[in-house]
Amino acid sequence: MKRKPNNVLRSRTGASITFALLLFLACAVVGALVLTAGSAAAGRVSNLAQSDQRYYSVSSAAGLLAQELSGKTVKIVQEREVTTDVTTSYKVDLGSTGSVVTPVGESTTTREASYKTKVNDFLITDYLSSYDPNHDVEGTALSADAQASFLNARAAILLFGKDGSEILCCNDRAMKASMKTGTEQSGELALYHSISMADGTADDYDQLTVTGKYYVQSDGTMIFTLTNQGDANERYSLRITLTPTINETQSDKTTESTSRSYTDNGYTETVTTVTTTVKTSEITWAVSGVEKVVS
């Protein structure tokens, strides 16, 4: 015969005490599990703000770089100018049938080539020379890291190469260089977060600083790796890849001018020919991928 639950609870045989203890134990276990889960959740919530800051500092830096660099074009225009003078002397004899013009000598002088290079219409170097042997060659070189914007410097080094802090862009080797087989380069950068205070000062958040490394491949592909500050197990990294579009064109232009000077028995004629070679190199980067770096 089955006993009803109410009878079990009211029983005075001692079995009800065991049942009560089991029920209490079950409630205690459930309570402990609830407390443990709550504590763990509280710990996660307390670290959530810091995790969000690390994530958003890196993602915002990535968004800033993508916006600033994507779609921007760097245009490098190189000019090589060579001037040639052909001077011919003529003797003029007056006869009964008219004047007779006879060439009596000819000389050719080719002036040393001069070079001019512009990056986005910014003149970065002049290579000036003259046929005067006492005239020294004058020149200036652009410091890629200090005097040009980031993309200008990357494109210029890609095309011309880099020797120390100077871009070599004033010779025939540079005219023949190509961005499609450029010079690899790498470097570092940092992006800082700050907010303007009411008193006009800036409050910097060093813990939100994002450090970056860039690598430019020989074909112009640019890869950034951005990482937040903090312990290794608290770091979050993003990789941005920018793919280039490269266009290179070259054209030649020749102009001539003639001048004369007269003497008592003739004249001298000089034909000046200026040959200008213009090479235009353009590179445009576009974001082709943003991905999380898994260490």
Backbone bond lengths (Angstrom), bond angles and torsions (degrees), N, CA, C in turn:
res aa  C-N    CA-C-N  psi(-1)  N-CA   C-N-CA  omega(-1)  CA-C   N-CA-C  phi
1 M - - - 1.452 - - 1.538 108.41 -
2 K 1.399 116.20 127.90 1.454 120.46 -176.00 1.515 109.45 -77.97
3 R 1.319 114.06 145.33 1.449 120.91 179.29 1.521 108.67 -97.95
4 K 1.283 118.64 136.66 1.452 122.61 179.04 1.522 110.30 -75.55
5 P 1.358 116.26 151.11 1.478 119.55 -179.85 1.505 112.95 -56.31
6 N 1.305 116.53 -39.40 1.466 118.63 179.82 1.520 110.85 -62.06
7 N 1.312 115.15 -37.02 1.458 118.73 178.16 1.511 111.43 -66.54
8 V 1.372 114.82 -35.25 1.475 118.31 179.22 1.513 110.01 -64.68
9 L 1.322 116.25 -42.74 1.457 119.51 -177.79 1.524 111.37 -68.17
10 R 1.335 116.98 -30.10 1.447 120.54 -178.02 1.527 112.52 -92.35
11 S 1.311 114.44 -2.47 1.462 117.98 -176.70 1.516 110.27 -66.52
12 R 1.303 116.30 145.82 1.458 121.63 177.92 1.518 111.54 -111.20
13 T 1.367 115.64 23.29 1.457 119.25 -178.01 1.512 112.42 -87.62
14 G 1.389 118.96 -11.67 1.463 121.67 -179.55 1.506 113.05 106.20
15 A 1.327 120.13 -19.43 1.459 122.08 -179.40 1.519 110.98 -67.34
16 S 1.318 118.18 -30.22 1.469 121.41 -179.09 1.521 111.28 -65.14
17 I 1.316 117.46 -30.25 1.476 120.69 178.60 1.526 109.78 -66.08
18 T 1.321 116.67 -41.91 1.475 120.59 178.56 1.512 110.44 -63.60
19 F 1.315 116.97 -42.74 1.461 121.09 179.62 1.532 110.24 -62.62
20 A 1.324 117.40 -41.82 1.460 121.61 179.76 1.518 111.38 -64.14
21 L 1.357 115.49 -39.94 1.472 118.59 178.54 1.526 111.34 -64.93
22 L 1.338 116.82 -39.87 1.467 119.78 178.18 1.534 111.06 -64.17
23 L 1.318 115.70 -41.04 1.452 119.85 178.50 1.523 111.27 -64.09
24 F 1.320 116.57 -40.91 1.468 120.73 178.10 1.522 110.95 -64.26
25 L 1.350 116.31 -40.85 1.471 120.19 179.92 1.524 111.18 -63.73
26 A 1.345 114.83 -41.95 1.468 118.32 179.21 1.518 110.76 -62.84
27 C 1.314 117.71 -42.63 1.457 121.01 178.72 1.525 111.72 -64.48
28 A 1.337 115.77 -37.47 1.467 119.64 179.50 1.520 111.00 -65.53
29 V 1.352 116.15 -41.33 1.473 119.78 179.46 1.519 110.57 -64.02
30 V 1.325 116.29 -45.92 1.468 119.85 179.13 1.528 110.95 -61.09
31 G 1.295 117.02 -41.43 1.466 120.92 179.09 1.514 111.90 -63.64
32 A 1.356 115.60 -42.01 1.464 119.41 179.35 1.528 110.86 -62.61
33 L 1.355 115.68 -41.11 1.465 119.16 178.60 1.528 111.36 -63.13
34 V 1.315 116.52 -40.56 1.466 120.20 179.36 1.522 110.44 -64.01
35 L 1.350 116.67 -43.75 1.462 120.72 179.67 1.522 111.22 -64.18
36 T 1.327 117.62 -41.68 1.473 121.58 179.57 1.529 110.82 -63.05
37 A 1.324 115.93 -46.22 1.467 119.55 179.24 1.522 110.81 -62.71
38 G 1.315 117.12 -39.27 1.455 120.55 178.93 1.515 111.92 -64.88
39 S 1.328 117.42 -41.69 1.463 121.15 179.09 1.520 111.59 -63.88
40 A 1.341 114.62 -42.81 1.466 118.45 178.99 1.519 110.61 -63.44
41 A 1.319 117.34 -42.76 1.461 121.02 179.35 1.524 110.65 -63.46
42 A 1.344 116.30 -39.75 1.459 119.37 178.90 1.519 111.12 -63.23
43 G 1.356 116.67 -38.73 1.458 119.88 177.67 1.521 111.98 -63.64
44 R 1.332 114.91 -40.71 1.463 118.35 179.59 1.525 110.92 -66.98
45 V 1.316 116.11 -40.02 1.460 119.51 179.57 1.523 111.00 -64.17
46 S 1.348 117.51 -38.03 1.461 120.33 -178.96 1.526 111.27 -65.41
47 N 1.339 118.08 -29.54 1.469 121.45 179.63 1.521 111.99 -94.12
48 L 1.325 117.25 -3.49 1.459 119.97 -175.06 1.524 111.54 -66.17
49 A 1.334 116.65 -41.04 1.469 119.51 -178.72 1.520 111.14 -61.91
50 Q 1.350 116.83 -44.62 1.460 119.71 178.89 1.520 111.28 -64.70
51 S 1.313 117.33 -40.28 1.464 120.47 178.60 1.527 110.36 -63.25
52 D 1.340 116.37 -41.41 1.455 120.09 178.14 1.521 110.89 -63.07
53 Q 1.335 117.15 -41.52 1.457 120.49 179.31 1.521 110.91 -60.81
54 R 1.331 116.78 -45.09 1.467 119.93 -179.54 1.525 110.56 -63.17
55 Y 1.324 115.37 -42.96 1.464 119.18 -178.73 1.528 111.11 -65.17
56 Y 1.338 116.06 -48.15 1.460 119.25 -175.43 1.525 112.13 -71.58
57 S 1.326 118.29 -29.67 1.462 119.32 177.44 1.523 110.76 -64.76
58 V 1.340 116.20 -41.17 1.463 119.55 179.19 1.526 111.19 -73.21
59 S 1.318 116.86 -44.44 1.464 119.64 -177.80 1.524 111.64 -66.62
60 S 1.340 117.62 -36.29 1.462 119.20 177.65 1.519 111.26 -69.60
61 A 1.340 116.34 -36.41 1.471 119.63 175.87 1.522 110.38 -63.67
62 A 1.324 116.23 -40.86 1.462 120.06 178.11 1.522 110.87 -63.86
63 G 1.329 116.38 -41.82 1.454 119.62 178.28 1.517 112.21 -64.18
64 L 1.342 116.56 -38.29 1.461 120.73 178.82 1.519 111.01 -63.87
65 L 1.337 116.21 -47.57 1.466 119.40 179.60 1.522 111.31 -62.45
66 A 1.323 116.17 -43.55 1.464 119.60 -179.60 1.525 111.00 -60.57
67 Q 1.336 115.86 -40.32 1.465 119.92 -179.40 1.520 111.43 -69.85
68 E 1.330 116.80 -40.38 1.457 120.46 -175.55 1.526 113.19 -75.69
69 L 1.324 117.84 -31.05 1.464 120.76 -172.23 1.514 113.77 -102.02
70 S 1.319 117.29 -30.23 1.460 119.57 -174.57 1.522 110.98 -71.18
71 G 1.313 116.07 133.74 1.450 121.84 176.60 1.507 115.00 82.12
72 K 1.335 118.07 -3.17 1.456 120.95 179.38 1.533 109.50 -81.87
73 T 1.332 115.95 138.97 1.462 121.74 -178.70 1.523 110.28 -112.35
74 V 1.312 115.97 133.06 1.456 122.09 172.57 1.523 107.68 -106.93
75 K 1.328 115.57 124.69 1.463 121.45 -177.42 1.522 109.37 -115.68
76 I 1.316 115.88 118.64 1.458 121.67 179.56 1.525 108.31 -111.33
77 V 1.326 115.77 121.72 1.462 121.63 -179.49 1.526 108.81 -114.81
78 Q 1.320 116.33 122.21 1.458 121.95 177.96 1.529 109.48 -112.38
79 E 1.314 115.27 138.60 1.462 120.73 176.60 1.527 109.52 -125.61
80 R 1.311 114.58 132.79 1.468 121.27 174.62 1.524 107.44 -121.50
81 E 1.309 115.30 122.42 1.463 120.22 -175.22 1.529 110.34 -121.40
82 V 1.334 115.62 127.82 1.457 121.98 177.93 1.524 108.28 -124.39
83 T 1.320 116.05 129.20 1.463 121.69 -178.94 1.525 109.45 -113.54
84 T 1.351 116.08 129.76 1.460 122.36 179.28 1.521 109.37 -122.91
85 D 1.326 115.85 128.40 1.468 121.81 176.73 1.523 109.27 -110.07
86 V 1.324 116.57 123.29 1.463 122.51 174.32 1.522 107.00 -110.74
87 T 1.337 115.63 111.47 1.472 121.87 -175.97 1.526 109.73 -108.59
88 T 1.326 115.59 125.13 1.465 121.79 -179.90 1.528 109.41 -123.30
89 S 1.353 115.13 130.81 1.467 121.21 177.21 1.526 109.71 -97.68
90 Y 1.324 116.28 137.24 1.464 121.62 -179.65 1.531 109.90 -123.95
91 K 1.353 114.87 140.59 1.460 121.96 174.16 1.524 108.08 -104.66
92 V 1.311 115.44 135.21 1.457 120.70 -177.72 1.528 108.93 -115.35
93 D 1.343 116.51 119.81 1.473 123.25 177.31 1.518 108.11 -111.39
94 L 1.331 114.50 131.45 1.461 120.10 178.36 1.530 109.48 -94.03
95 G 1.305 117.18 119.73 1.459 122.44 179.32 1.510 111.49 -118.19
96 S 1.344 114.80 -179.11 1.472 119.43 -179.13 1.520 111.98 -67.33
97 T 1.298 116.05 -26.62 1.465 119.45 -178.98 1.522 112.59 -98.37
98 G 1.306 116.68 2.16 1.457 119.85 -179.43 1.523 110.92 130.33
99 S 1.339 115.01 -176.18 1.454 120.00 -178.62 1.522 110.50 -83.90
100 V 1.330 114.00 145.36 1.459 121.12 177.14 1.523 108.20 -115.88
101 V 1.349 115.03 122.04 1.466 121.16 -178.76 1.521 108.73 -102.48
102 T 1.321 115.83 124.19 1.459 120.56 -177.34 1.525 109.20 -126.73
103 P 1.352 118.23 123.40 1.477 119.05 174.75 1.523 110.63 -68.62
104 V 1.321 116.31 134.37 1.467 119.64 -176.93 1.533 112.34 -119.85
105 G 1.287 118.45 -2.35 1.468 119.64 178.49 1.516 112.25 176.72
106 E 1.307 115.46 150.99 1.470 120.42 -179.74 1.517 109.20 -144.62
107 S 1.319 116.02 141.35 1.475 121.44 177.13 1.517 109.43 -139.21
108 T 1.312 116.15 148.32 1.469 122.14 -179.53 1.521 109.03 -123.56
109 T 1.326 115.98 130.65 1.461 121.76 178.07 1.530 108.78 -126.24
110 T 1.306 115.32 124.34 1.471 120.69 177.12 1.522 108.58 -110.48
111 R 1.296 115.63 119.92 1.461 119.95 -179.63 1.529 109.96 -78.69
112 E 1.316 115.47 151.33 1.467 120.56 -179.80 1.523 109.79 -61.82
113 A 1.327 115.15 140.27 1.469 120.34 -177.88 1.528 110.97 -61.02
114 S 1.314 115.58 141.11 1.464 121.16 174.03 1.530 108.71 -112.41
115 Y 1.324 115.67 150.49 1.468 121.04 -174.47 1.520 109.78 -127.29
116 K 1.317 115.34 145.70 1.458 121.78 175.60 1.528 107.77 -141.03
117 T 1.320 116.04 132.04 1.460 121.01 -177.43 1.521 110.09 -131.26
118 K 1.318 116.01 131.53 1.462 121.65 176.97 1.524 109.36 -125.06
119 V 1.321 115.28 139.52 1.460 121.85 172.79 1.525 107.29 -116.08
120 N 1.341 116.12 113.63 1.463 120.87 -174.98 1.531 111.13 49.57
121 D 1.343 115.09 47.88 1.469 123.91 177.77 1.518 113.47 67.58
122 F 1.319 118.10 11.97 1.460 121.19 176.00 1.515 108.41 -102.11
123 L 1.335 116.41 117.36 1.454 121.12 -177.99 1.523 109.63 -71.83
124 I 1.321 116.81 115.00 1.458 119.03 -176.51 1.518 112.85 -102.34
125 T 1.314 117.95 -17.36 1.460 116.73 179.13 1.511 110.99 -159.37
126 D 1.293 115.91 141.27 1.460 122.63 172.89 1.525 108.27 -122.58
127 Y 1.307 114.81 131.53 1.461 119.43 176.52 1.521 105.33 -117.28
128 L 1.324 116.62 99.81 1.456 121.79 -172.21 1.518 110.21 -105.67
129 S 1.329 116.25 132.50 1.462 119.99 176.60 1.515 109.51 -146.30
130 S 1.291 115.10 166.93 1.455 120.63 -177.23 1.515 109.23 -143.95
131 Y 1.333 115.33 159.99 1.453 118.50 177.10 1.524 111.07 -74.17
132 D 1.334 116.67 -7.51 1.460 120.37 174.92 1.526 108.73 -70.53
133 P 1.334 118.75 115.43 1.469 120.09 -175.81 1.522 113.40 -64.86
134 N 1.335 117.06 -17.02 1.463 119.92 179.65 1.528 112.69 -89.36
135 H 1.337 115.77 -1.72 1.464 119.85 -179.10 1.522 109.38 -89.01
136 D 1.322 115.87 120.90 1.461 119.85 -179.89 1.529 110.36 -77.20
137 V 1.336 115.54 149.60 1.461 120.42 175.48 1.520 108.25 -71.89
138 E 1.314 116.41 127.50 1.453 121.79 179.10 1.520 109.54 -109.41
139 G 1.286 117.59 146.73 1.460 119.00 179.93 1.505 111.98 -165.52
140 T 1.308 115.56 154.70 1.460 122.25 173.53 1.511 107.84 -131.47
141 A 1.317 117.24 148.97 1.463 121.50 -179.97 1.521 109.12 -125.35
142 L 1.292 115.99 142.71 1.458 121.69 -178.48 1.520 110.89 -83.46
143 S 1.311 116.67 130.06 1.458 120.88 170.32 1.520 107.97 -78.38
144 A 1.320 116.87 112.08 1.464 121.28 -171.53 1.518 112.03 -60.80
145 D 1.335 117.11 -37.33 1.450 119.90 -174.01 1.533 112.45 -82.83
146 A 1.332 117.11 -27.79 1.459 119.31 -171.90 1.515 113.88 -101.51
147 Q 1.341 118.40 -31.09 1.447 119.74 -169.77 1.526 113.94 -111.45
148 A 1.297 119.76 -5.10 1.459 121.13 -178.74 1.510 109.81 -123.17
149 S 1.321 115.82 157.08 1.450 119.48 175.68 1.520 109.57 -68.19
150 F 1.324 115.66 168.67 1.465 119.77 -174.73 1.524 111.55 -58.63
151 L 1.327 117.23 -51.27 1.460 119.34 -176.91 1.522 111.52 -69.40
152 N 1.330 118.03 -37.44 1.461 119.96 177.25 1.518 110.92 -58.61
153 A 1.330 115.20 -44.73 1.458 119.39 -179.16 1.522 111.42 -66.15
154 R 1.345 116.99 -41.86 1.463 119.65 -179.46 1.530 110.63 -62.87
155 A 1.325 117.35 -42.44 1.456 120.70 -179.04 1.521 111.01 -68.36
156 A 1.351 116.64 -41.25 1.452 119.99 -178.72 1.521 111.64 -65.20
157 I 1.331 116.37 -42.85 1.470 119.27 179.17 1.520 110.13 -68.35
158 L 1.328 116.70 -36.83 1.461 120.50 177.70 1.525 110.40 -58.36
159 L 1.333 116.23 -40.26 1.462 120.29 -176.76 1.526 112.43 -82.36
160 F 1.335 116.24 -48.21 1.463 119.53 -170.86 1.521 114.24 -96.49
161 G 1.323 116.95 -20.24 1.458 118.84 -171.85 1.515 109.38 85.86
162 K 1.300 115.88 179.38 1.458 120.33 -176.57 1.518 109.49 -145.10
163 D 1.316 114.52 133.25 1.462 120.81 176.76 1.523 106.61 -125.16
164 G 1.316 116.24 103.49 1.448 119.53 -174.19 1.508 109.06 67.77
165 S 1.341 117.24 -121.61 1.458 120.83 -179.76 1.521 111.61 -109.83
166 E 1.328 118.11 11.34 1.455 120.25 -176.06 1.519 110.79 -114.30
167 I 1.327 115.17 138.86 1.451 120.87 173.91 1.520 108.31 -87.89
168 L 1.314 116.82 128.71 1.453 121.09 179.70 1.526 108.32 -93.27
169 C 1.313 116.21 101.54 1.459 118.66 -174.02 1.527 112.93 -136.77
170 C 1.312 118.26 24.04 1.464 119.62 -175.69 1.533 111.03 -128.56
171 N 1.324 114.95 50.00 1.458 118.98 176.89 1.530 109.28 -154.60
172 D 1.321 115.52 173.94 1.462 119.89 -177.74 1.525 112.15 -66.86
173 R 1.328 116.54 -30.03 1.471 118.98 178.05 1.517 110.61 -61.61
174 A 1.331 116.22 -39.79 1.462 119.77 178.18 1.526 111.06 -67.22
175 M 1.330 117.41 -34.98 1.465 120.29 178.61 1.525 111.34 -64.75
176 K 1.325 116.76 -30.09 1.462 120.78 -178.52 1.526 112.66 -89.54
177 A 1.334 116.79 -9.97 1.466 120.08 -176.89 1.523 110.33 -68.10
178 S 1.341 115.22 157.61 1.462 120.57 -178.98 1.521 110.03 -134.84
179 M 1.331 115.39 141.01 1.466 120.25 175.13 1.522 111.45 -68.74
180 K 1.317 116.50 -19.90 1.460 119.92 -176.94 1.523 111.75 -75.49
181 T 1.307 116.95 -14.96 1.473 121.86 174.11 1.521 106.95 -134.23
182 G 1.328 115.41 58.19 1.452 120.77 -170.18 1.516 114.48 -81.87
183 T 1.338 113.77 -167.52 1.458 121.97 -177.32 1.525 109.83 -99.66
184 E 1.317 117.45 122.71 1.467 121.18 177.72 1.524 109.95 -63.92
185 Q 1.315 115.97 149.90 1.465 120.43 -179.65 1.517 109.51 -154.39
186 S 1.308 115.81 158.01 1.460 120.85 178.84 1.523 108.59 -150.31
187 G 1.322 115.55 161.87 1.453 120.14 179.71 1.515 110.95 -175.91
188 E 1.325 115.95 -174.80 1.459 122.13 -177.71 1.521 109.79 -129.26
189 L 1.332 115.41 158.71 1.456 121.94 176.57 1.517 108.47 -150.63
190 A 1.323 116.16 168.61 1.466 121.25 179.08 1.519 109.08 -142.25
191 L 1.325 116.44 141.13 1.462 122.52 176.67 1.520 107.90 -119.42
192 Y 1.354 115.70 126.50 1.452 121.27 -175.57 1.523 110.64 -108.81
193 H 1.320 115.13 145.61 1.463 122.10 175.16 1.522 108.39 -102.87
194 S 1.325 116.31 131.97 1.459 120.22 176.74 1.518 108.93 -149.20
195 I 1.327 115.70 160.42 1.461 121.61 179.41 1.523 108.00 -135.62
196 S 1.314 115.98 137.58 1.463 120.77 -179.86 1.524 109.63 -75.93
197 M 1.326 115.14 130.55 1.460 120.56 -179.70 1.527 109.79 -90.10
198 A 1.342 115.04 169.43 1.464 120.73 -178.16 1.527 111.64 -63.24
199 D 1.329 117.41 -31.20 1.464 120.44 -178.26 1.529 112.40 -84.66
200 G 1.335 116.72 5.35 1.456 120.09 177.48 1.517 114.52 93.86
201 T 1.325 117.74 -9.28 1.457 121.07 178.62 1.526 109.49 -82.80
202 A 1.313 115.18 168.57 1.465 121.02 178.89 1.518 109.29 -112.62
203 D 1.304 115.59 131.11 1.462 121.30 177.80 1.527 107.84 -98.69
204 D 1.314 115.91 111.09 1.460 120.71 -177.20 1.526 110.64 -89.73
205 Y 1.319 113.77 142.34 1.458 120.39 177.80 1.531 107.62 -111.06
206 D 1.339 114.34 89.31 1.459 118.54 -176.42 1.517 112.22 -61.48
207 Q 1.340 116.29 -31.78 1.457 118.40 -177.06 1.521 111.83 -70.22
208 L 1.342 117.32 -13.38 1.455 120.90 179.00 1.535 112.33 -100.86
209 T 1.324 116.73 5.37 1.462 120.00 177.96 1.523 110.23 -62.54
210 V 1.320 115.15 135.87 1.463 121.11 178.74 1.524 108.42 -111.99
211 T 1.310 116.19 123.52 1.457 120.46 176.44 1.524 109.20 -96.91
212 G 1.300 114.73 147.04 1.457 119.34 -177.91 1.514 112.17 -135.66
213 K 1.291 114.94 150.69 1.456 121.95 172.87 1.528 107.71 -124.72
214 Y 1.339 115.68 137.17 1.457 118.84 177.91 1.524 109.87 -121.09
215 Y 1.300 114.94 149.47 1.464 121.43 178.37 1.522 107.63 -138.91
216 V 1.319 116.41 121.56 1.461 122.01 178.18 1.523 107.97 -105.13
217 Q 1.317 115.72 117.47 1.455 120.36 179.76 1.525 110.09 -76.61
218 S 1.336 116.21 168.60 1.456 120.95 -177.09 1.521 112.37 -65.26
219 D 1.334 118.04 -21.38 1.463 120.53 178.63 1.524 112.45 -92.63
220 G 1.339 117.01 5.55 1.451 121.51 177.46 1.504 115.41 95.30
221 T 1.321 119.01 -9.08 1.463 121.03 177.62 1.529 109.76 -62.52
222 M 1.334 116.52 130.24 1.452 121.79 -176.55 1.527 109.62 -113.87
223 I 1.324 116.40 128.81 1.466 121.79 -176.73 1.535 108.77 -123.59
224 F 1.340 115.83 124.07 1.455 122.53 176.24 1.522 109.36 -109.65
225 T 1.334 116.38 139.83 1.459 121.73 170.65 1.520 107.56 -122.46
226 L 1.338 116.91 117.17 1.456 122.70 -176.76 1.518 109.75 -109.05
227 T 1.338 116.92 134.20 1.462 121.75 -176.68 1.525 109.07 -138.94
228 N 1.337 117.21 139.75 1.455 121.47 177.07 1.524 110.62 -81.27
229 Q 1.343 115.49 168.91 1.457 121.27 177.72 1.529 110.15 -80.50
230 G 1.327 116.07 165.06 1.462 120.34 176.42 1.512 111.77 123.49
231 D 1.342 114.57 -178.10 1.460 120.09 178.53 1.519 110.31 -64.76
232 A 1.321 114.25 159.99 1.461 119.66 -176.58 1.520 111.96 -58.22
233 N 1.328 117.23 -37.32 1.462 119.99 -178.24 1.525 112.74 -80.29
234 E 1.343 117.23 -1.65 1.455 121.08 178.53 1.529 112.03 -112.43
235 R 1.305 116.96 8.59 1.461 120.12 -175.72 1.518 111.78 -89.67
236 Y 1.320 112.73 147.55 1.457 120.87 177.94 1.519 106.79 -129.58
237 S 1.333 117.95 128.32 1.461 121.81 -175.30 1.519 110.99 -125.46
238 L 1.337 114.46 142.54 1.457 122.23 175.12 1.521 109.08 -125.99
239 R 1.306 115.49 145.04 1.466 120.66 177.60 1.529 108.81 -116.66
240 I 1.335 116.04 127.68 1.462 122.44 178.39 1.531 108.23 -112.01
241 T 1.312 116.54 131.48 1.459 121.51 177.12 1.526 109.20 -116.06
242 L 1.341 115.83 127.09 1.448 121.59 176.91 1.525 108.85 -115.26
243 T 1.318 115.84 125.59 1.461 121.75 -177.86 1.527 109.84 -100.63
244 P 1.339 117.93 134.54 1.459 119.85 -175.55 1.526 113.29 -92.65
245 T 1.316 114.34 152.52 1.463 122.41 165.33 1.523 106.52 -115.21
246 I 1.327 116.80 121.81 1.466 121.70 -172.59 1.524 109.63 -117.19
247 N 1.331 115.40 129.58 1.470 121.77 175.43 1.525 108.82 -129.08
248 E 1.321 115.79 133.55 1.457 121.44 179.48 1.529 109.33 -134.55
249 T 1.331 116.53 129.75 1.460 121.56 178.10 1.528 109.05 -134.22
250 Q 1.331 115.68 157.18 1.460 120.82 179.60 1.528 109.45 -145.80
251 S 1.327 116.23 139.47 1.454 121.12 179.10 1.519 110.04 -143.22
252 D 1.352 115.77 154.25 1.462 122.33 179.22 1.525 109.22 -119.52
253 K 1.318 114.98 142.69 1.454 121.15 178.27 1.521 108.57 -136.24
254 T 1.361 115.44 133.65 1.461 120.78 -178.86 1.522 109.47 -123.84
255 T 1.322 115.93 132.08 1.461 122.06 175.80 1.523 109.59 -126.43
256 E 1.334 116.22 147.86 1.464 121.74 179.55 1.517 110.67 -128.39
257 S 1.308 114.80 147.35 1.464 121.50 174.65 1.529 108.31 -143.57
258 T 1.324 116.63 149.88 1.464 121.86 -176.64 1.520 109.96 -125.73
259 S 1.312 115.39 138.14 1.469 121.23 176.45 1.522 109.31 -134.96
260 R 1.346 117.31 151.69 1.464 122.01 179.96 1.516 109.84 -131.90
261 S 1.319 113.73 148.20 1.466 121.38 170.53 1.530 107.83 -132.52
262 Y 1.345 116.52 137.34 1.466 120.81 -172.23 1.526 110.97 -105.75
263 T 1.349 113.98 149.22 1.459 122.97 174.04 1.530 108.04 -123.76
264 D 1.344 115.43 -176.38 1.474 119.05 -177.76 1.518 112.28 -66.46
265 N 1.338 116.84 -34.73 1.462 119.22 -176.20 1.529 113.67 -118.80
266 G 1.301 115.85 22.34 1.463 117.27 179.50 1.523 112.31 167.25
267 Y 1.304 115.13 -154.28 1.461 119.62 -179.74 1.537 109.06 -157.83
268 T 1.310 114.27 164.68 1.467 121.47 177.63 1.527 108.33 -120.95
269 E 1.307 115.76 130.43 1.467 121.73 -179.27 1.525 109.74 -115.97
270 T 1.347 115.40 131.29 1.467 120.60 179.53 1.522 109.36 -119.90
271 V 1.321 115.44 123.09 1.462 121.50 175.85 1.536 107.47 -104.23
272 T 1.335 115.66 117.68 1.467 121.38 -178.16 1.528 108.94 -104.02
273 T 1.315 115.71 123.15 1.462 121.94 179.02 1.527 109.08 -114.10
274 V 1.344 115.78 125.01 1.466 121.39 178.49 1.525 108.04 -113.45
275 T 1.334 116.13 118.67 1.464 122.08 178.62 1.525 108.56 -109.00
276 T 1.322 115.01 118.41 1.470 120.84 -178.02 1.515 109.20 -114.42
277 T 1.323 115.00 124.47 1.461 121.56 174.93 1.525 108.36 -105.14
278 V 1.318 116.34 124.07 1.468 121.45 -179.44 1.529 108.49 -115.54
279 K 1.327 115.45 121.76 1.462 121.30 176.72 1.522 108.65 -116.02
280 T 1.325 115.51 125.59 1.459 121.09 179.52 1.522 109.55 -114.49
281 S 1.329 115.37 125.87 1.469 121.75 178.72 1.524 108.03 -121.83
282 E 1.326 115.84 125.46 1.461 121.49 179.37 1.519 110.05 -123.82
283 I 1.330 114.67 139.84 1.459 119.43 175.86 1.529 108.26 -136.95
284 T 1.328 115.64 131.00 1.461 122.35 178.71 1.521 108.51 -126.01
285 W 1.335 116.02 127.17 1.466 120.67 179.58 1.525 110.27 -99.61
286 A 1.325 116.20 144.13 1.460 121.82 175.75 1.529 108.12 -136.99
287 V 1.341 115.75 139.93 1.465 120.28 179.68 1.520 110.01 -67.12
288 S 1.317 115.59 121.40 1.465 120.32 179.61 1.523 112.45 -110.33
289 G 1.323 118.38 -6.92 1.455 119.62 179.05 1.513 113.42 -174.75
290 V 1.340 115.53 140.10 1.467 122.64 172.89 1.525 106.37 -132.10
291 E 1.323 116.81 122.29 1.453 119.43 -174.97 1.528 110.27 -142.14
292 K 1.327 115.39 153.70 1.453 121.42 176.78 1.513 109.59 -78.12
293 V 1.324 115.72 137.87 1.458 121.38 178.27 1.517 108.47 -91.40
294 V 1.305 116.14 119.87 1.467 121.44 179.11 1.509 108.54 -100.40
295 S 1.318 116.22 116.61 1.466 120.40 -178.25 1.522 110.68 -86.65
